[in-house]
Amino acid sequence: MAASNRVRIGGGEWRSRMLAFPDVPGLRPTPDRVRQTVFNWLGQELNGLTCLDLFSGTGVMGFEALSRGADKVVMVEKSSAAYFALQANRKLLQSESAQIYHMDALQFLKMSHPPFDIIFLDPPYNQGWLPRLLPQLQQHLKADGWLYVEAEYAIKDSEPWQVVKQGKAGNVFFHLLKLADIANKNY
């Protein structure tokens, strides 16, 4: 892997550790300042939480969550090169709490598993993933859980989701969503 393909974990136990990732078309790590904002929104410590990093790519969101105390992060990645890099980074960090699946996101969502506290969703741009995924994710998230979404456009409230926070950095639109009935009770 090229030395320039590195991303730094921003906080927690593995703060400043570098993760290597391959050149894969469409793979774009979440920018540092976006991750900092997202983890400010979620809270600096994620102790006891379980997370799903769908379209894991570099794995930086999932490894950052583990670094900040998440009990378990499930990472799903279809690209073989990115999957093997995720495996290498898990070994580098000696993280038994990262479960990595080499499969398609929709295939993973058909599997039975307990719901997650946080889902990180950063699908490839311009491929129509969000309209296919957002209706399915409600059943994979705990009622009071958070859905973090990166997209090439701003997301608006759409049943059953309510946008609680959002921002833009360069070409990246990032959003924190809750199930609408829960968000209306708390915000």
ABEGO torsion letter per residue (X at the ends): XBAABBBBBABEAABGBBBBBBBBBGBBBBBAAAAAAAAAAAEABABGBBBBBBGAEAGAAAAAAAAAGBABBBBBBABAAAAAAAAAAAAAAGBAABBBBBBBAAAAAABBBBBBABBBBBBBBGAGAAAAAAAAAAAABBAABBBBBBBABBBBBBOABBBABBBBBEABBBBBBBBAAAAAAAX
